Amino acid sequence: MSSFRVKGGLKLKGEITPQGAKNEALQILCAVLLTDQDVTINKIPNIRDVNKLIELLADMGVSVEKIAPESYRFNASKVDLEYLDSDKFLTKASALRGSVMILGPLLARFGKGKISKPGGDKIGRRRLDTHFIGFQNLGAKFNYDTQREIYNIDGKNLKGAYMLLDEASVTGTANILMAAVLAEGKTTIYNAACEPYLQQLCDMLNRMGAKITGVGSNLLNIEGVEKLGGTEHTLLPDMIEIGSFIGLAAMTQSEITIKDAQIHRLGIIPDTFRRMGIKLEFRGDDIHIPAQKHYEIETFIDGSILTVADAIWPGFTPDLLSIVLVTATQAKGTVLVHQKMFESRLFFVDKLIDMGAQIILCDPHRATVIGLDRKYPLKGIRMTSPDIRAGVSLLIAALSAEGTSVIDNVEQIDRGYQYIDQRLNALGADIVRID
């Protein structure tokens, strides 16, 4: 297990380029199974979750060739379906939540799929019903082995169907979409997720020969085709990294420029941080955050306390609520952070309270943060990263605190942020990785 030793109180300065989007990468990588032709993917981040999925694809018989530092060529012409029955496959797949998205491509192209219960962040219940009900709507037969926690799906002769999803699940929409592109007839998915990463997946599949309309809306129509071809695809910059860097700049009074942010794909993320009092300047496609000694949280028009809540796209992404929460601790004013989607994602605030933050955890979904306006700086402590996003929030807190902090279990951070210690050290941070 690795740890970070973080010296706090340093001001950072410089330019940083966000990595390719983690959540998009997991969808796009699974889509290579839909064709026997070459698929080239650019801007793949070198992070634990993505690397594990690439390893899993290679073990399944997919040819994987690294052609540049962030570019890979994949060919899935020789997928070993017998490998799906091995304990090795089930063990590897269970270690990565994104692995569930191989099911849609496997059902579409090979007519069967198997996977063990996937892992991922421990942030509350993350059910898979949306995925499997969607597959059943397409005609797949589903069986769950409760003893071994293995999902077996027979997807021979998938046929298009109309379906109204019970939730606008991003991974659920992606999985059903990938199963539908090779199904016979027309599929309509209503209440589909429409995040930029889903739009990217749709655009990629259309370049491969799929017939998907309604991209960017919550109503997708898919005309099934017999076969898909190869393509080249470039991932978007990771919007969660971008939001993390904005919060980091504010907390540490740093002047940072985020390069090539594709601002038009960020939705309400910039405006949400502006409501926290953080100044942002758009310079072409770069975001410049000037050094700010003070930033003040807005109130609602009637003067009541601001609430920042997560919502399905184009609402505010739940992955950035922990960043908003930690950023608010040194702002002037009060904010209520409402995490609607996951019931265990706010439990990291006890570490912030130990550092001196004024936070009231109202219940598993809501926390009230009373900003200290830097009058009482956070103090360095030893703490443990519980999940990816909370881990980076704690790292931001440590960088802004007085004294030295130690963050254990940084493998959680490594799952979502590539070379984060090296990249922040290049801006002037003092982060030492301890193995």
C-alpha positions in Angstrom: 0.0 0.0 0.0 1.3 3.5 -0.9 0.9 6.8 0.8 1.4 10.5 0.0 3.4 12.7 2.4 2.1 16.2 1.6 3.6 19.5 2.7 0.8 22.0 2.9 0.6 25.8 2.5 2.5 26.1 -0.8 1.2 28.2 -3.6 1.3 26.5 -7.0 1.7 28.1 -10.4 1.8 27.0 -14.0 -0.1 25.1 -16.7 -1.6 21.7 -16.5 -3.2 19.6 -19.2 -6.1 17.3 -18.1 -5.8 13.6 -18.9 -8.2 11.7 -21.2 -11.5 11.1 -19.5 -11.6 8.0 -17.3 -15.3 7.4 -17.5 -15.3 7.7 -21.3 -12.3 5.4 -21.6 -14.1 2.5 -19.9 -17.0 2.7 -22.3 -14.9 3.2 -25.4 -12.5 0.3 -24.6 -15.4 -2.1 -24.2 -16.7 -1.0 -27.6 -13.6 -2.5 -29.4 -15.2 -5.9 -28.9 -18.0 -5.0 -31.3 -15.8 -5.4 -34.4 -13.1 -7.6 -35.9 -11.4 -4.5 -37.4 -8.7 -2.3 -35.9 -9.8 0.4 -33.5 -7.3 3.1 -32.5 -7.9 5.1 -29.3 -6.0 8.3 -28.4 -5.6 10.2 -25.1 -6.0 7.0 -23.0 -5.1 7.9 -19.4 -2.4 5.8 -17.6 -4.6 5.0 -14.6 -5.2 1.8 -12.6 -8.9 1.3 -13.7 -8.2 1.8 -17.4 -5.0 -0.3 -17.3 -6.9 -3.2 -15.6 -9.6 -3.1 -18.3 -6.9 -3.1 -21.1 -5.3 -6.1 -19.4 -8.7 -7.9 -19.2 -9.3 -7.3 -22.9 -5.8 -8.7 -23.7 -6.5 -11.8 -21.6 -9.7 -12.3 -23.6 -7.7 -12.5 -26.8 -7.9 -8.9 -28.0 -4.7 -7.7 -29.7 -3.4 -4.6 -27.9 -0.6 -2.5 -29.4 0.7 0.7 -27.8 1.6 3.0 -30.7 2.3 6.2 -28.7 2.4 7.2 -25.1 -1.4 7.7 -24.9 -2.5 5.8 -28.0 -3.4 2.2 -28.5 -4.5 0.0 -31.4 -6.9 -2.8 -30.6 -8.1 -5.8 -32.7 -10.8 -8.1 -31.4 -10.8 -10.6 -34.3 -9.7 -13.5 -32.1 -11.7 -13.2 -28.9 -11.4 -16.3 -26.7 -14.9 -17.0 -25.5 -13.8 -20.0 -23.4 -11.7 -17.6 -21.3 -15.1 -16.2 -20.0 -15.6 -19.5 -18.1 -12.3 -19.3 -16.3 -11.9 -18.3 -12.6 -9.2 -16.0 -13.7 -11.6 -14.0 -15.8 -14.2 -13.8 -13.1 -11.7 -12.7 -10.5 -10.2 -10.0 -12.8 -13.6 -8.7 -13.9 -14.9 -8.5 -10.3 -12.1 -6.1 -9.4 -13.3 -3.4 -11.9 -16.8 -2.0 -12.0 -16.3 -0.8 -15.6 -16.0 -4.4 -16.7 -19.8 -4.8 -16.7 -19.8 -2.9 -20.0 -18.2 -5.8 -21.9 -21.5 -7.6 -21.6 -23.3 -5.4 -24.2 -20.6 -6.0 -26.9 -20.3 -9.7 -26.1 -24.1 -10.2 -26.4 -24.3 -8.2 -29.6 -21.4 -9.9 -31.4 -21.2 -13.4 -29.8 -24.7 -14.0 -28.3 -23.5 -14.7 -24.8 -21.9 -13.0 -21.8 -20.8 -13.8 -18.3 -19.4 -11.7 -15.6 -19.0 -11.8 -11.8 -20.4 -9.1 -9.6 -18.2 -6.0 -10.4 -16.3 -4.0 -7.8 -15.5 -0.3 -7.8 -15.8 2.5 -5.2 -17.5 1.8 -2.0 -19.9 4.7 -2.2 -23.2 3.0 -1.6 -25.5 0.7 -3.5 -24.8 0.7 -7.3 -27.4 -1.7 -8.7 -27.1 -3.3 -12.2 -30.8 -3.8 -12.8 -31.0 -1.1 -15.5 -28.3 -3.0 -17.5 -30.0 -6.4 -17.3 -33.6 -5.2 -17.8 -32.4 -3.5 -20.9 -30.8 -6.7 -22.2 -34.0 -8.6 -21.4 -36.0 -6.1 -23.4 -33.8 -7.0 -26.3 -34.6 -10.7 -25.8 -31.6 -11.9 -23.7 -32.2 -14.5 -21.0 -30.7 -13.7 -17.7 -29.5 -15.9 -14.8 -27.8 -14.8 -11.6 -25.9 -17.4 -9.6 -26.4 -16.1 -6.1 -23.9 -18.5 -4.6 -21.0 -17.5 -6.8 -22.4 -14.0 -7.6 -22.0 -14.7 -11.4 -24.2 -13.2 -14.1 -24.9 -15.5 -17.1 -26.7 -14.0 -20.1 -27.9 -15.8 -23.3 -28.1 -13.1 -26.0 -28.7 -15.1 -29.2 -31.0 -13.4 -31.7 -31.3 -10.0 -30.0 -34.1 -8.0 -31.5 -34.8 -4.3 -31.2 -37.3 -3.0 -28.7 -38.7 0.1 -27.1 -37.7 0.6 -23.5 -38.0 3.3 -20.9 -35.1 3.1 -18.5 -35.9 3.1 -14.8 -32.9 5.4 -14.3 -30.7 7.4 -16.6 -27.7 5.3 -15.9 -24.6 6.2 -17.9 -23.0 2.8 -17.9 -26.5 1.2 -18.3 -27.3 3.3 -21.3 -23.8 2.5 -22.8 -24.2 -1.2 -22.3 -27.7 -1.4 -23.8 -26.7 0.8 -26.6 -23.7 -1.4 -27.5 -26.0 -4.5 -27.4 -28.6 -2.8 -29.6 -26.3 -1.6 -32.5 -26.1 -5.2 -33.8 -29.6 -6.3 -32.8 -32.2 -7.0 -35.5 -34.6 -4.1 -36.0 -35.1 -0.8 -34.3 -34.4 0.0 -30.6 -35.6 3.1 -28.8 -34.1 4.0 -25.5 -36.0 6.6 -23.6 -34.7 8.3 -20.4 -31.2 7.5 -21.8 -28.2 9.2 -20.2 -26.8 11.9 -22.4 -23.4 12.9 -20.8 -20.7 14.0 -23.2 -19.0 10.7 -22.8 -22.2 8.9 -24.0 -22.3 11.3 -26.9 -18.7 10.4 -27.7 -19.5 6.7 -27.6 -22.5 7.2 -30.0 -20.3 9.2 -32.4 -17.7 6.5 -32.4 -20.2 3.8 -33.1 -21.7 5.8 -35.9 -18.3 6.1 -37.5 -18.0 2.3 -37.2 -21.2 1.9 -39.2 -23.9 2.0 -36.5 -27.1 4.0 -37.1 -27.8 6.0 -33.9 -29.9 9.1 -33.9 -30.9 11.4 -31.0 -27.3 11.8 -29.8 -27.1 14.3 -27.0 -30.8 13.8 -26.0 -32.4 11.4 -23.6 -34.2 9.6 -26.5 -32.0 7.4 -28.6 -33.0 5.5 -31.7 -30.8 2.7 -33.0 -31.3 0.8 -36.3 -29.5 -2.5 -36.0 -26.8 -3.3 -38.5 -25.1 -6.6 -39.4 -21.5 -5.6 -38.8 -19.3 -2.7 -37.6 -15.9 -1.7 -38.9 -12.9 -0.1 -37.4 -12.3 3.6 -36.5 -10.0 6.0 -34.7 -11.3 7.9 -31.6 -9.8 10.5 -29.3 -11.1 10.8 -25.7 -12.3 14.1 -24.2 -10.3 15.8 -21.5 -11.5 14.5 -18.1 -14.1 17.0 -16.7 -13.6 15.6 -13.2 -9.9 16.5 -13.3 -10.7 19.9 -14.6 -13.1 20.5 -11.7 -10.5 19.2 -9.3 -7.9 21.6 -10.6 -10.3 24.5 -10.2 -10.9 23.6 -6.6 -7.2 23.0 -6.0 -6.3 26.5 -7.3 -8.9 28.2 -5.1 -7.9 26.3 -1.9 -4.2 26.9 -2.3 -4.4 30.5 -3.6 -2.7 29.4 -6.7 -2.5 30.7 -10.3 -3.2 27.8 -12.6 -4.1 27.5 -16.3 -5.9 24.4 -17.4 -5.0 23.7 -21.0 -7.3 22.3 -23.8 -10.3 21.9 -21.5 -12.9 21.7 -24.3 -15.0 24.3 -22.3 -18.1 23.8 -24.5 -18.4 20.2 -23.2 -18.2 21.1 -19.5 -21.9 22.0 -19.0 -22.6 23.9 -15.8 -19.3 22.9 -14.1 -17.6 26.3 -14.6 -20.7 28.2 -13.4 -21.0 26.0 -10.3 -17.5 26.9 -9.2 -18.2 30.5 -10.0 -21.1 30.4 -7.6 -18.6 29.3 -5.0 -16.9 32.6 -5.6 -14.0 31.3 -7.7 -12.9 33.5 -10.6 -12.4 31.8 -13.9 -11.1 33.3 -17.2 -11.7 31.5 -20.5 -8.7 32.0 -22.8 -9.7 30.2 -26.0 -10.1 26.6 -24.8 -8.0 27.2 -21.7 -9.3 28.0 -18.2 -7.2 30.4 -16.2 -7.8 30.6 -12.4 -6.0 33.6 -10.9 -4.7 33.5 -7.4 -7.4 34.4 -4.9 -6.9 35.2 -1.3 -10.6 35.2 -0.6 -13.7 33.8 -2.4 -17.2 34.1 -1.3 -20.1 31.6 -1.8 -23.2 33.1 -3.4 -26.6 32.9 -1.9 -29.9 32.2 -3.7 -31.7 35.3 -5.0 -33.8 35.5 -1.8 -30.7 35.4 0.4 -31.1 31.8 1.5 -28.1 29.4 1.7 -26.8 28.0 -1.6 -27.4 24.3 -2.3 -25.2 22.4 -4.7 -26.7 19.1 -5.6 -25.8 16.4 -8.1 -28.2 15.5 -11.0 -28.1 13.6 -14.2 -26.6 15.4 -17.1 -26.9 18.3 -17.9 -27.0 18.7 -14.1 -23.9 18.8 -11.9 -21.9 15.6 -11.9 -21.8 13.7 -8.6 -18.1 13.1 -9.1 -17.4 16.7 -8.3 -19.5 17.2 -5.2 -16.6 16.2 -2.9 -14.4 18.8 -4.6 -17.1 21.5 -4.1 -17.4 20.4 -0.4 -13.7 20.7 0.3 -13.3 24.0 -1.6 -16.1 25.5 0.5 -14.2 24.9 3.8 -12.0 27.9 3.1 -14.6 30.1 1.3 -16.6 32.9 2.9 -20.2 31.8 3.5 -22.2 28.6 3.8 -23.3 25.9 1.4 -25.4 22.8 1.6 -23.9 19.9 -0.4 -26.6 17.4 -1.4 -25.4 14.1 -2.7 -28.5 12.5 -4.0 -27.2 9.5 -6.0 -25.0 7.7 -3.5 -25.5 7.3 0.2 -21.9 6.7 1.3 -20.0 9.3 -0.6 -19.9 12.0 2.1 -18.5 9.9 4.9 -15.0 11.2 4.2 -15.9 14.5 5.8 -14.8 13.2 9.3 -11.2 13.6 8.0 -11.9 17.2 7.0 -13.4 17.9 10.4 -10.3 16.4 12.1 -8.3 19.0 10.0 -10.4 21.8 11.4 -13.2 22.2 8.9 -16.6 23.4 10.0 -18.9 20.8 8.5 -22.2 19.3 9.8 -23.0 15.9 8.3 -26.8 16.2 8.3 -27.4 12.6 7.0 -25.7 10.2 4.5 -26.8 12.6 1.7 -26.3 16.1 3.0 -23.5 18.1 4.5 -23.5 21.8 5.5 -20.2 23.5 5.1 -19.5 26.7 7.0 -16.6 28.5 5.2 -13.8 29.7 7.4 -12.6 32.5 5.0 -9.0 31.3 5.7 -9.2 32.7 9.3 -8.5 29.2 10.6 -6.4 27.2 8.2 -6.8 23.4 8.0 -4.1 21.5 9.8 -2.2 18.5 8.5 -3.1 15.0 9.8 -2.8 11.4 8.8 -5.8 10.0 6.9 -6.9 7.3 4.5 -8.4 7.7 1.0 -11.8 5.9 0.9 -12.5 6.3 -2.9 -11.2 8.1 -6.0 -13.0 11.4 -5.6 -12.8 11.7 -1.8 -9.1 10.8 -2.1 -8.4 13.8 -4.4 -10.5 16.0 -2.1 -8.3 15.0 0.8 -5.2 15.7 -1.3 -6.5 19.2 -2.0 -7.2 19.8 1.7 -3.7 18.6 2.6 -2.1 20.9 0.0 -3.9 23.8 1.5 -3.3 22.9 5.2 -0.7 24.1 7.6 1.9 21.4 8.3 2.4 18.0 6.8 -0.3 15.4 6.1 0.0 11.7 5.2 -2.7 10.1 3.0 -2.8 6.4 3.0 -4.3 4.0 0.4 -3.5 6.3 -2.5 -4.1 3.4 -4.9 -7.6 4.7 -4.8 -6.4 8.1 -6.2 -4.3 6.3 -8.8 -7.4 4.6 -10.1 -8.6 7.9 -11.5 -5.7 10.4 -11.7 -2.6 9.7 -13.7 0.8 10.8 -12.2 -1.1 13.2 -10.0 1.9 13.6 -7.6 4.3 14.3 -10.4 2.0 16.7 -12.2 1.2 18.7 -9.1 4.9 18.7 -8.1 5.7 20.3 -11.4 3.4 23.2 -10.4 5.3 23.6 -7.1 3.6 21.1 -4.8 5.6 19.0 -2.4 4.1 15.5 -2.6 6.3 12.4 -1.8 5.0 8.9 -2.6 5.9 6.4 0.1 5.7 2.7 -0.7 
